[in-house]
Amino acid sequence: MEPVIEVSELRKVYAGVAAVDGVSLSVGRGEVFGVLGPNGAGKTTTVECVAGLRRPDGGSVRVLGLDPARDPAAVRARVGVQLQQAALPDRMRVGEAMSVFATAHGRHDVVDRLLDEWRLAAKRCSSFPTLSGGQRQRLFIALALLGDPEIVVLDELTTGLDPAARRDTWALVSRLRDAGVTVVLVTHAMDEAEMLCDRLAVIVAGRVAAAGTPAEVTGDHRSLEAAYLAITDRYLQEV
């Protein structure tokens, strides 16, 4: 499988503390790649470096053959990003948000199609605070897709959603994969990772503690969750 993201010995330091400390991973074209780990493990920082939103302090990152640190604009033009802390102004309406982002990408021609595809057309005039959790997530996905990206980064996509909305969102991610989009999925949810991810990496204390398919990471454990808990506990004892 052709790699579209290659990360080697990535390092990012904040106030003398390494948030990311030697992460290496590779993501193939068209796959859903999961990034798992405890809070503060370095997951979001890693994907922000991949997306060109943060500059690494060491190591190398290549995205579609480009260096995000040297040419972040070119990377962002081909990578859509939905981050956990994403929010919009309270008074901004769905249609206005789509228009603002479409202007940035020069893609007003796809706004109506995306609103229809992500079941937001009826919410075009609704303000951000009035949207349900699932509607907000669909909006952020639609915004991330406005530039017709080859790669989409989704960070804690289903946090705070009820079970029905989570399942609905999983179906949306599967649709992205079916359309040939490479998806990097940051998640805490083991069932989500098992359901959606072709491969995954477990990041603990800024390092990759395990990587492979869900079945490979699970190994002899009874479930991916059991394997994840054993991996993180063992790794934290060693560092």
Beta strands, then each sheet from edge to edge (+ up, - down):
strand 1: 3-14
strand 2: 17-28
strand 3: 32-36
strand 4: 58-63
strand 5: 79-82
strand 6: 151-155
strand 7: 182-186
strand 8: 199-204
strand 9: 207-212
sheet 1: 2+ 1- 4+
sheet 2: 5+ 6+ 7+ 3+ 8+ 9-
end
